[in-house]
Amino acid sequence: MKNINICWIDNGDILGGAELFSIDMIYGLIRFVKENPEIHFNLDIFSQSTDTSNPFARKIDIAIKTLAKETEQSPNITITHKKLFIPALKPFSYQNAKKFIQSVFQLKKIVQTEGYTVVYCNTVRSALITGIAQFFFPKDTKTIYMAHDYTFPHILGKFIIPRFSQVLACSYAVKSYLLEMGIKPWKTEVIQNGVDINFLQNIPPVETPLFNIGIIGRITEWKGQMTVLRSALWLKENAKEYPFVFTFYGETSNKLEDLKFERDLHKYVKENNLEDIVTFAGFTSLQIALKQSSIIIHAATAEEPFGRTPIEAAASKRVVCLSNIGTPAEIFTNKENAFFFEAGNAESLAHTLAIIAHNKDKSLQIAENGQKLVQEKFNIDKISNLFWGFFK
C-alpha cells in the first residue's frame, strides 16, 4: 500500500473562503480514499489554534471525528490537528522578522522529523514560511501552494512561488496573477471552490415576498457592507412599499482597519435610524443564514478572486444579487441566473433589489437557473477528486 504523509498548513485565524475550502477538501478525502483503496493518507493539519473555541479548529475537530467514523471499516486515513505559530510579516519589524525566521526553522524541523512526503500551504503566510523552509526539506518532498487571492507580495512571490512543486489557483483570474510572477503554466492548475449540492439544496425553499436580505462574509471594507447600508437607507427613504430587512452574517478580523470599519458601520446605522431594518448577527452557520434569507447580496467593491458565497446561495436556490466585477461576474450571467449591480454604487443596488422584489416570480426562476449552474459546474465531489489527485 502506498503511504502519503501530508503536512497541511492553514492560518486558521478566521473562517473565510480559504479555510472553508480546506474543510471541504478534508471531507472530500473520505470519498477519494474509498475510490483509491491502495493509498493510505496520514494527514497532519497545522494551524494557529487547536482550541475548539476557534471556529476553524472547531470545524476541523468535527471533520476528524467524522472521518474516524466513516473510515472504521477501511482505515486508510489517519488525521490529527496540531498547533503551529504562523506569524505575519506586516507590519514589518525586527520582532516580526525574528518570529518569521523562527517559524521557518520550526517547520523545517517538523518536516525532517516526521518525514512528510507532501507539504501543502493553504494561505499566503504558510506559503511564505514553507517557501523558505523548503530549501532545507529532503529533496523528494513535494510542496503544493493553493492561492486563494491576489495578496502574495509580488517581489517575494517571484522568488518563492516558482519553487513550489505544484501551484493551484482558485480561479483563472488568480492563475493569471500567478503567471505574472514567472510560474510555468504547466505547473499551475485551477481548482475552483465547490459546494455540497445535497446539503444546500435541502435548505427549505424561499418564500415570497422577497424582502429578507442576507449579507454573508467577513466584515471588511472591500466586501462592500457600507454600500449595502447606503442602499438600505435609499430604499427606506424612496421605496417604502418594499419593507426590506438586512441581516449581516459575519465577524471582523482583529486588524485595526477592520475593527474601525465595523464601528463605522454601526455608527452609520445609528445616525440614520436604520436599527429597525438592519441587524448584525455575527458569526452564523451557513445553513441558518441561508434559511433566513430570500436574497443574498455579494457587494464586493474590489475584484473577488473567486466568491464562494454567491455559489452557496445559488446552490440553495436563493436569489443572488452581486456586484458586476471579479470572478463571480464571470461565473454568473446577469438576469439569467443572478442579478448584477454596479460595484460600490448603493443606488444601483437599491434599484436592483426593487426589481427583484417587484418581479418575484421571474426572480425565483432566475434563482432556479442559478442552482442548475452550480450543480453542473461546482459539484464538490468532482472538485475534491481533482484536488486530491495532485497528492498522488
Contacts in CASP RR format, 6 or more apart in sequence:
PFRMAT RR
TARGET T0000
AUTHOR 0000-0000-0000
METHOD contacts of the structure
MODEL  1
MKNINICWIDNGDILGGAELFSIDMIYGLIRFVKENPEIHFNLDIFSQST
DTSNPFARKIDIAIKTLAKETEQSPNITITHKKLFIPALKPFSYQNAKKF
IQSVFQLKKIVQTEGYTVVYCNTVRSALITGIAQFFFPKDTKTIYMAHDY
TFPHILGKFIIPRFSQVLACSYAVKSYLLEMGIKPWKTEVIQNGVDINFL
QNIPPVETPLFNIGIIGRITEWKGQMTVLRSALWLKENAKEYPFVFTFYG
ETSNKLEDLKFERDLHKYVKENNLEDIVTFAGFTSLQIALKQSSIIIHAA
TAEEPFGRTPIEAAASKRVVCLSNIGTPAEIFTNKENAFFFEAGNAESLA
HTLAIIAHNKDKSLQIAENGQKLVQEKFNIDKISNLFWGFFK
1 38 0 8 1.000
1 39 0 8 1.000
1 40 0 8 1.000
2 38 0 8 1.000
2 39 0 8 1.000
2 40 0 8 1.000
3 39 0 8 1.000
3 40 0 8 1.000
3 42 0 8 1.000
3 117 0 8 1.000
4 39 0 8 1.000
4 40 0 8 1.000
4 41 0 8 1.000
4 42 0 8 1.000
4 117 0 8 1.000
4 118 0 8 1.000
4 391 0 8 1.000
4 392 0 8 1.000
5 42 0 8 1.000
5 114 0 8 1.000
5 115 0 8 1.000
5 116 0 8 1.000
5 117 0 8 1.000
5 118 0 8 1.000
6 41 0 8 1.000
6 42 0 8 1.000
6 43 0 8 1.000
6 44 0 8 1.000
6 116 0 8 1.000
6 117 0 8 1.000
6 118 0 8 1.000
6 119 0 8 1.000
6 120 0 8 1.000
6 391 0 8 1.000
7 44 0 8 1.000
7 46 0 8 1.000
7 110 0 8 1.000
7 111 0 8 1.000
7 114 0 8 1.000
7 116 0 8 1.000
7 118 0 8 1.000
7 119 0 8 1.000
7 120 0 8 1.000
8 22 0 8 1.000
8 43 0 8 1.000
8 44 0 8 1.000
8 45 0 8 1.000
8 46 0 8 1.000
8 120 0 8 1.000
8 122 0 8 1.000
9 46 0 8 1.000
9 47 0 8 1.000
9 84 0 8 1.000
9 86 0 8 1.000
9 107 0 8 1.000
9 119 0 8 1.000
9 120 0 8 1.000
9 121 0 8 1.000
9 122 0 8 1.000
9 123 0 8 1.000
9 126 0 8 1.000
9 129 0 8 1.000
9 130 0 8 1.000
10 18 0 8 1.000
10 19 0 8 1.000
10 22 0 8 1.000
10 45 0 8 1.000
10 46 0 8 1.000
10 47 0 8 1.000
10 56 0 8 1.000
10 122 0 8 1.000
10 123 0 8 1.000
10 126 0 8 1.000
11 19 0 8 1.000
11 47 0 8 1.000
11 48 0 8 1.000
11 86 0 8 1.000
11 123 0 8 1.000
11 125 0 8 1.000
11 126 0 8 1.000
12 19 0 8 1.000
12 47 0 8 1.000
12 48 0 8 1.000
12 49 0 8 1.000
12 54 0 8 1.000
12 56 0 8 1.000
12 57 0 8 1.000
12 123 0 8 1.000
13 48 0 8 1.000
13 56 0 8 1.000
13 253 0 8 1.000
13 254 0 8 1.000
14 55 0 8 1.000
14 56 0 8 1.000
14 218 0 8 1.000
14 251 0 8 1.000
14 253 0 8 1.000
15 55 0 8 1.000
15 56 0 8 1.000
15 59 0 8 1.000
15 283 0 8 1.000
16 217 0 8 1.000
16 218 0 8 1.000
17 148 0 8 1.000
17 193 0 8 1.000
17 306 0 8 1.000
17 307 0 8 1.000
17 308 0 8 1.000
18 122 0 8 1.000
18 123 0 8 1.000
18 146 0 8 1.000
18 148 0 8 1.000
18 149 0 8 1.000
19 56 0 8 1.000
19 59 0 8 1.000
19 122 0 8 1.000
20 193 0 8 1.000
20 308 0 8 1.000
21 122 0 8 1.000
21 146 0 8 1.000
21 148 0 8 1.000
21 170 0 8 1.000
21 193 0 8 1.000
21 308 0 8 1.000
22 45 0 8 1.000
22 122 0 8 1.000
23 59 0 8 1.000
23 60 0 8 1.000
23 63 0 8 1.000
24 193 0 8 1.000
24 194 0 8 1.000
24 196 0 8 1.000
24 380 0 8 1.000
24 383 0 8 1.000
24 384 0 8 1.000
25 384 0 8 1.000
25 387 0 8 1.000
25 388 0 8 1.000
26 43 0 8 1.000
26 45 0 8 1.000
26 60 0 8 1.000
26 63 0 8 1.000
26 67 0 8 1.000
26 79 0 8 1.000
27 63 0 8 1.000
27 66 0 8 1.000
27 67 0 8 1.000
27 384 0 8 1.000
28 380 0 8 1.000
28 381 0 8 1.000
28 384 0 8 1.000
28 385 0 8 1.000
28 388 0 8 1.000
29 41 0 8 1.000
29 43 0 8 1.000
29 67 0 8 1.000
29 77 0 8 1.000
29 384 0 8 1.000
29 388 0 8 1.000
30 66 0 8 1.000
30 67 0 8 1.000
30 70 0 8 1.000
30 71 0 8 1.000
30 77 0 8 1.000
31 381 0 8 1.000
31 384 0 8 1.000
31 385 0 8 1.000
32 384 0 8 1.000
32 385 0 8 1.000
32 388 0 8 1.000
32 389 0 8 1.000
33 39 0 8 1.000
33 41 0 8 1.000
33 71 0 8 1.000
33 74 0 8 1.000
33 76 0 8 1.000
33 77 0 8 1.000
34 74 0 8 1.000
35 385 0 8 1.000
36 392 0 8 1.000
37 74 0 8 1.000
37 76 0 8 1.000
39 76 0 8 1.000
39 392 0 8 1.000
40 76 0 8 1.000
40 77 0 8 1.000
40 78 0 8 1.000
41 76 0 8 1.000
41 77 0 8 1.000
41 78 0 8 1.000
41 79 0 8 1.000
41 391 0 8 1.000
42 77 0 8 1.000
42 78 0 8 1.000
42 79 0 8 1.000
43 77 0 8 1.000
43 78 0 8 1.000
43 79 0 8 1.000
43 80 0 8 1.000
44 79 0 8 1.000
44 80 0 8 1.000
44 81 0 8 1.000
44 82 0 8 1.000
44 114 0 8 1.000
44 116 0 8 1.000
45 60 0 8 1.000
45 79 0 8 1.000
45 80 0 8 1.000
45 81 0 8 1.000
45 82 0 8 1.000
46 82 0 8 1.000
46 83 0 8 1.000
46 84 0 8 1.000
46 86 0 8 1.000
46 110 0 8 1.000
47 56 0 8 1.000
47 57 0 8 1.000
47 60 0 8 1.000
47 81 0 8 1.000
47 83 0 8 1.000
47 84 0 8 1.000
47 86 0 8 1.000
48 54 0 8 1.000
48 83 0 8 1.000
48 84 0 8 1.000
48 85 0 8 1.000
48 86 0 8 1.000
49 56 0 8 1.000
49 57 0 8 1.000
49 83 0 8 1.000
50 57 0 8 1.000
50 81 0 8 1.000
50 82 0 8 1.000
50 83 0 8 1.000
51 57 0 8 1.000
52 58 0 8 1.000
52 61 0 8 1.000
55 283 0 8 1.000
57 81 0 8 1.000
60 81 0 8 1.000
61 81 0 8 1.000
63 79 0 8 1.000
64 79 0 8 1.000
64 80 0 8 1.000
64 81 0 8 1.000
67 77 0 8 1.000
67 79 0 8 1.000
68 79 0 8 1.000
71 77 0 8 1.000
84 103 0 8 1.000
84 106 0 8 1.000
84 107 0 8 1.000
84 110 0 8 1.000
85 99 0 8 1.000
85 102 0 8 1.000
85 103 0 8 1.000
85 106 0 8 1.000
86 103 0 8 1.000
86 123 0 8 1.000
86 125 0 8 1.000
86 126 0 8 1.000
86 129 0 8 1.000
87 96 0 8 1.000
87 99 0 8 1.000
87 100 0 8 1.000
87 103 0 8 1.000
87 125 0 8 1.000
88 96 0 8 1.000
88 125 0 8 1.000
89 96 0 8 1.000
89 97 0 8 1.000
89 100 0 8 1.000
89 125 0 8 1.000
89 128 0 8 1.000
90 96 0 8 1.000
100 128 0 8 1.000
100 129 0 8 1.000
103 129 0 8 1.000
104 129 0 8 1.000
104 132 0 8 1.000
104 133 0 8 1.000
105 133 0 8 1.000
107 129 0 8 1.000
107 130 0 8 1.000
107 133 0 8 1.000
108 133 0 8 1.000
108 136 0 8 1.000
108 137 0 8 1.000
110 116 0 8 1.000
111 119 0 8 1.000
111 133 0 8 1.000
111 137 0 8 1.000
111 138 0 8 1.000
111 141 0 8 1.000
112 136 0 8 1.000
112 137 0 8 1.000
112 138 0 8 1.000
115 138 0 8 1.000
115 141 0 8 1.000
116 141 0 8 1.000
117 140 0 8 1.000
117 141 0 8 1.000
117 142 0 8 1.000
118 141 0 8 1.000
118 142 0 8 1.000
118 143 0 8 1.000
118 144 0 8 1.000
118 391 0 8 1.000
119 130 0 8 1.000
119 134 0 8 1.000
119 137 0 8 1.000
119 141 0 8 1.000
119 142 0 8 1.000
119 143 0 8 1.000
119 144 0 8 1.000
120 143 0 8 1.000
120 144 0 8 1.000
120 145 0 8 1.000
120 146 0 8 1.000
120 391 0 8 1.000
121 127 0 8 1.000
121 129 0 8 1.000
121 130 0 8 1.000
121 131 0 8 1.000
121 143 0 8 1.000
121 144 0 8 1.000
121 145 0 8 1.000
121 146 0 8 1.000
122 146 0 8 1.000
122 148 0 8 1.000
123 148 0 8 1.000
124 149 0 8 1.000
124 151 0 8 1.000
124 152 0 8 1.000
127 145 0 8 1.000
127 147 0 8 1.000
127 152 0 8 1.000
127 160 0 8 1.000
127 161 0 8 1.000
127 164 0 8 1.000
128 153 0 8 1.000
128 156 0 8 1.000
128 160 0 8 1.000
130 143 0 8 1.000
130 145 0 8 1.000
130 164 0 8 1.000
131 143 0 8 1.000
131 160 0 8 1.000
131 163 0 8 1.000
131 164 0 8 1.000
132 160 0 8 1.000
134 141 0 8 1.000
134 143 0 8 1.000
134 163 0 8 1.000
134 164 0 8 1.000
137 143 0 8 1.000
142 165 0 8 1.000
142 166 0 8 1.000
142 391 0 8 1.000
143 163 0 8 1.000
143 164 0 8 1.000
143 165 0 8 1.000
143 166 0 8 1.000
144 164 0 8 1.000
144 165 0 8 1.000
144 166 0 8 1.000
144 167 0 8 1.000
144 168 0 8 1.000
144 390 0 8 1.000
144 391 0 8 1.000
145 161 0 8 1.000
145 164 0 8 1.000
145 166 0 8 1.000
145 167 0 8 1.000
145 168 0 8 1.000
146 168 0 8 1.000
146 169 0 8 1.000
146 170 0 8 1.000
146 191 0 8 1.000
147 167 0 8 1.000
147 168 0 8 1.000
147 169 0 8 1.000
147 170 0 8 1.000
147 174 0 8 1.000
147 177 0 8 1.000
147 178 0 8 1.000
148 170 0 8 1.000
148 174 0 8 1.000
148 305 0 8 1.000
148 306 0 8 1.000
149 170 0 8 1.000
149 174 0 8 1.000
149 305 0 8 1.000
150 174 0 8 1.000
150 177 0 8 1.000
150 303 0 8 1.000
150 305 0 8 1.000
152 161 0 8 1.000
152 181 0 8 1.000
154 181 0 8 1.000
157 181 0 8 1.000
158 181 0 8 1.000
158 182 0 8 1.000
161 167 0 8 1.000
161 178 0 8 1.000
161 181 0 8 1.000
161 182 0 8 1.000
161 183 0 8 1.000
162 181 0 8 1.000
162 182 0 8 1.000
162 183 0 8 1.000
162 184 0 8 1.000
162 187 0 8 1.000
164 187 0 8 1.000
165 187 0 8 1.000
166 187 0 8 1.000
166 189 0 8 1.000
166 390 0 8 1.000
167 178 0 8 1.000
167 183 0 8 1.000
167 187 0 8 1.000
167 188 0 8 1.000
167 189 0 8 1.000
168 188 0 8 1.000
168 189 0 8 1.000
168 190 0 8 1.000
168 191 0 8 1.000
168 387 0 8 1.000
168 390 0 8 1.000
169 175 0 8 1.000
169 177 0 8 1.000
169 178 0 8 1.000
169 188 0 8 1.000
169 189 0 8 1.000
169 190 0 8 1.000
169 191 0 8 1.000
170 190 0 8 1.000
170 191 0 8 1.000
170 192 0 8 1.000
170 193 0 8 1.000
170 305 0 8 1.000
170 306 0 8 1.000
171 190 0 8 1.000
171 192 0 8 1.000
171 305 0 8 1.000
171 306 0 8 1.000
171 327 0 8 1.000
172 190 0 8 1.000
172 327 0 8 1.000
173 303 0 8 1.000
173 305 0 8 1.000
173 326 0 8 1.000
173 327 0 8 1.000
173 330 0 8 1.000
174 190 0 8 1.000
174 305 0 8 1.000
174 306 0 8 1.000
175 188 0 8 1.000
175 189 0 8 1.000
175 190 0 8 1.000
178 188 0 8 1.000
179 185 0 8 1.000
179 188 0 8 1.000
189 390 0 8 1.000
191 383 0 8 1.000
191 386 0 8 1.000
191 387 0 8 1.000
192 306 0 8 1.000
192 377 0 8 1.000
192 378 0 8 1.000
192 383 0 8 1.000
193 306 0 8 1.000
193 307 0 8 1.000
193 308 0 8 1.000
193 311 0 8 1.000
193 378 0 8 1.000
193 383 0 8 1.000
194 308 0 8 1.000
194 311 0 8 1.000
194 378 0 8 1.000
194 379 0 8 1.000
194 380 0 8 1.000
194 383 0 8 1.000
195 308 0 8 1.000
195 311 0 8 1.000
195 312 0 8 1.000
195 315 0 8 1.000
195 374 0 8 1.000
195 378 0 8 1.000
195 379 0 8 1.000
195 380 0 8 1.000
196 380 0 8 1.000
197 315 0 8 1.000
197 374 0 8 1.000
197 375 0 8 1.000
197 379 0 8 1.000
197 380 0 8 1.000
199 287 0 8 1.000
200 290 0 8 1.000
200 312 0 8 1.000
200 315 0 8 1.000
200 316 0 8 1.000
201 315 0 8 1.000
201 316 0 8 1.000
201 317 0 8 1.000
201 371 0 8 1.000
203 287 0 8 1.000
203 290 0 8 1.000
203 291 0 8 1.000
203 316 0 8 1.000
203 317 0 8 1.000
204 291 0 8 1.000
205 317 0 8 1.000
206 294 0 8 1.000
206 317 0 8 1.000
206 318 0 8 1.000
206 319 0 8 1.000
206 364 0 8 1.000
206 367 0 8 1.000
207 294 0 8 1.000
208 294 0 8 1.000
208 360 0 8 1.000
208 364 0 8 1.000
209 294 0 8 1.000
209 357 0 8 1.000
209 360 0 8 1.000
210 294 0 8 1.000
210 295 0 8 1.000
210 319 0 8 1.000
210 356 0 8 1.000
210 357 0 8 1.000
210 360 0 8 1.000
210 363 0 8 1.000
211 242 0 8 1.000
211 243 0 8 1.000
211 244 0 8 1.000
211 245 0 8 1.000
211 294 0 8 1.000
211 357 0 8 1.000
212 245 0 8 1.000
212 247 0 8 1.000
212 292 0 8 1.000
212 293 0 8 1.000
212 294 0 8 1.000
212 295 0 8 1.000
213 244 0 8 1.000
213 245 0 8 1.000
213 246 0 8 1.000
213 247 0 8 1.000
213 293 0 8 1.000
213 294 0 8 1.000
213 295 0 8 1.000
213 296 0 8 1.000
213 297 0 8 1.000
213 353 0 8 1.000
214 246 0 8 1.000
214 247 0 8 1.000
214 248 0 8 1.000
214 249 0 8 1.000
214 289 0 8 1.000
214 292 0 8 1.000
214 293 0 8 1.000
214 295 0 8 1.000
214 296 0 8 1.000
214 297 0 8 1.000
215 225 0 8 1.000
215 228 0 8 1.000
215 246 0 8 1.000
215 247 0 8 1.000
215 248 0 8 1.000
215 249 0 8 1.000
215 296 0 8 1.000
215 297 0 8 1.000
215 299 0 8 1.000
216 249 0 8 1.000
216 250 0 8 1.000
216 286 0 8 1.000
216 289 0 8 1.000
216 290 0 8 1.000
216 296 0 8 1.000
216 309 0 8 1.000
216 312 0 8 1.000
216 313 0 8 1.000
217 223 0 8 1.000
217 249 0 8 1.000
217 250 0 8 1.000
217 309 0 8 1.000
218 250 0 8 1.000
218 251 0 8 1.000
218 252 0 8 1.000
218 253 0 8 1.000
218 258 0 8 1.000
219 225 0 8 1.000
219 248 0 8 1.000
219 250 0 8 1.000
219 251 0 8 1.000
219 252 0 8 1.000
219 258 0 8 1.000
219 261 0 8 1.000
219 262 0 8 1.000
219 265 0 8 1.000
220 252 0 8 1.000
220 253 0 8 1.000
220 255 0 8 1.000
220 257 0 8 1.000
220 258 0 8 1.000
220 261 0 8 1.000
221 257 0 8 1.000
221 258 0 8 1.000
221 261 0 8 1.000
221 301 0 8 1.000
222 300 0 8 1.000
222 301 0 8 1.000
222 302 0 8 1.000
223 299 0 8 1.000
223 300 0 8 1.000
223 301 0 8 1.000
224 299 0 8 1.000
224 300 0 8 1.000
224 301 0 8 1.000
224 323 0 8 1.000
224 344 0 8 1.000
225 248 0 8 1.000
225 261 0 8 1.000
225 265 0 8 1.000
225 299 0 8 1.000
226 261 0 8 1.000
226 264 0 8 1.000
226 265 0 8 1.000
226 268 0 8 1.000
227 299 0 8 1.000
227 301 0 8 1.000
227 323 0 8 1.000
227 344 0 8 1.000
227 345 0 8 1.000
227 346 0 8 1.000
227 349 0 8 1.000
228 246 0 8 1.000
228 248 0 8 1.000
228 297 0 8 1.000
228 299 0 8 1.000
228 346 0 8 1.000
228 349 0 8 1.000
229 246 0 8 1.000
229 265 0 8 1.000
229 268 0 8 1.000
229 269 0 8 1.000
229 272 0 8 1.000
229 274 0 8 1.000
229 278 0 8 1.000
230 268 0 8 1.000
230 346 0 8 1.000
231 346 0 8 1.000
231 347 0 8 1.000
231 349 0 8 1.000
231 350 0 8 1.000
231 353 0 8 1.000
232 244 0 8 1.000
232 246 0 8 1.000
232 274 0 8 1.000
232 277 0 8 1.000
232 278 0 8 1.000
233 272 0 8 1.000
233 274 0 8 1.000
233 346 0 8 1.000
234 346 0 8 1.000
234 347 0 8 1.000
234 350 0 8 1.000
235 242 0 8 1.000
235 244 0 8 1.000
235 350 0 8 1.000
235 353 0 8 1.000
235 354 0 8 1.000
236 274 0 8 1.000
236 277 0 8 1.000
238 350 0 8 1.000
239 350 0 8 1.000
239 354 0 8 1.000
242 353 0 8 1.000
242 354 0 8 1.000
242 357 0 8 1.000
242 358 0 8 1.000
243 277 0 8 1.000
244 277 0 8 1.000
244 353 0 8 1.000
244 357 0 8 1.000
245 277 0 8 1.000
245 278 0 8 1.000
245 279 0 8 1.000
246 277 0 8 1.000
246 278 0 8 1.000
246 279 0 8 1.000
247 278 0 8 1.000
247 279 0 8 1.000
247 280 0 8 1.000
247 281 0 8 1.000
247 289 0 8 1.000
247 292 0 8 1.000
247 293 0 8 1.000
248 265 0 8 1.000
248 278 0 8 1.000
248 279 0 8 1.000
248 280 0 8 1.000
248 281 0 8 1.000
248 282 0 8 1.000
249 281 0 8 1.000
249 282 0 8 1.000
249 283 0 8 1.000
249 284 0 8 1.000
249 289 0 8 1.000
250 281 0 8 1.000
250 282 0 8 1.000
250 283 0 8 1.000
250 284 0 8 1.000
251 282 0 8 1.000
251 283 0 8 1.000
252 258 0 8 1.000
252 259 0 8 1.000
252 261 0 8 1.000
252 262 0 8 1.000
265 280 0 8 1.000
266 280 0 8 1.000
268 274 0 8 1.000
269 275 0 8 1.000
269 278 0 8 1.000
281 289 0 8 1.000
286 312 0 8 1.000
290 296 0 8 1.000
290 312 0 8 1.000
290 313 0 8 1.000
290 316 0 8 1.000
290 318 0 8 1.000
293 313 0 8 1.000
293 318 0 8 1.000
294 318 0 8 1.000
294 319 0 8 1.000
295 318 0 8 1.000
295 319 0 8 1.000
295 320 0 8 1.000
295 321 0 8 1.000
295 353 0 8 1.000
295 356 0 8 1.000
296 309 0 8 1.000
296 310 0 8 1.000
296 313 0 8 1.000
296 318 0 8 1.000
296 319 0 8 1.000
296 320 0 8 1.000
296 321 0 8 1.000
297 321 0 8 1.000
297 322 0 8 1.000
297 349 0 8 1.000
298 304 0 8 1.000
298 307 0 8 1.000
298 309 0 8 1.000
298 310 0 8 1.000
298 313 0 8 1.000
298 320 0 8 1.000
298 321 0 8 1.000
298 322 0 8 1.000
298 323 0 8 1.000
298 328 0 8 1.000
299 322 0 8 1.000
299 323 0 8 1.000
299 343 0 8 1.000
299 344 0 8 1.000
299 349 0 8 1.000
300 307 0 8 1.000
300 322 0 8 1.000
300 323 0 8 1.000
300 325 0 8 1.000
300 326 0 8 1.000
300 328 0 8 1.000
300 343 0 8 1.000
301 323 0 8 1.000
301 343 0 8 1.000
301 344 0 8 1.000
302 325 0 8 1.000
303 325 0 8 1.000
303 326 0 8 1.000
303 327 0 8 1.000
304 325 0 8 1.000
304 326 0 8 1.000
304 327 0 8 1.000
304 328 0 8 1.000
305 326 0 8 1.000
305 327 0 8 1.000
306 327 0 8 1.000
306 328 0 8 1.000
307 327 0 8 1.000
307 328 0 8 1.000
310 320 0 8 1.000
310 322 0 8 1.000
310 328 0 8 1.000
310 331 0 8 1.000
310 332 0 8 1.000
310 338 0 8 1.000
311 331 0 8 1.000
311 374 0 8 1.000
311 378 0 8 1.000
313 320 0 8 1.000
314 320 0 8 1.000
314 332 0 8 1.000
314 337 0 8 1.000
314 338 0 8 1.000
314 367 0 8 1.000
314 370 0 8 1.000
314 371 0 8 1.000
314 373 0 8 1.000
314 374 0 8 1.000
315 371 0 8 1.000
315 374 0 8 1.000
315 375 0 8 1.000
315 378 0 8 1.000
316 371 0 8 1.000
317 364 0 8 1.000
317 367 0 8 1.000
317 368 0 8 1.000
317 370 0 8 1.000
317 371 0 8 1.000
318 367 0 8 1.000
319 339 0 8 1.000
319 356 0 8 1.000
319 363 0 8 1.000
319 364 0 8 1.000
319 366 0 8 1.000
319 367 0 8 1.000
320 332 0 8 1.000
320 337 0 8 1.000
320 338 0 8 1.000
320 339 0 8 1.000
320 367 0 8 1.000
320 370 0 8 1.000
321 338 0 8 1.000
321 339 0 8 1.000
321 340 0 8 1.000
321 341 0 8 1.000
321 349 0 8 1.000
321 352 0 8 1.000
321 353 0 8 1.000
321 356 0 8 1.000
322 328 0 8 1.000
322 329 0 8 1.000
322 332 0 8 1.000
322 338 0 8 1.000
322 339 0 8 1.000
322 340 0 8 1.000
322 341 0 8 1.000
323 329 0 8 1.000
323 340 0 8 1.000
323 341 0 8 1.000
323 342 0 8 1.000
323 343 0 8 1.000
323 344 0 8 1.000
324 334 0 8 1.000
324 340 0 8 1.000
324 341 0 8 1.000
324 342 0 8 1.000
324 343 0 8 1.000
325 343 0 8 1.000
328 338 0 8 1.000
329 340 0 8 1.000
331 373 0 8 1.000
331 377 0 8 1.000
332 338 0 8 1.000
332 340 0 8 1.000
332 370 0 8 1.000
332 373 0 8 1.000
334 340 0 8 1.000
335 366 0 8 1.000
336 366 0 8 1.000
336 369 0 8 1.000
337 366 0 8 1.000
337 369 0 8 1.000
337 370 0 8 1.000
337 372 0 8 1.000
337 373 0 8 1.000
338 366 0 8 1.000
338 370 0 8 1.000
339 352 0 8 1.000
339 355 0 8 1.000
339 356 0 8 1.000
339 363 0 8 1.000
339 366 0 8 1.000
340 352 0 8 1.000
341 348 0 8 1.000
341 349 0 8 1.000
341 351 0 8 1.000
341 352 0 8 1.000
342 348 0 8 1.000
342 349 0 8 1.000
356 363 0 8 1.000
357 363 0 8 1.000
END
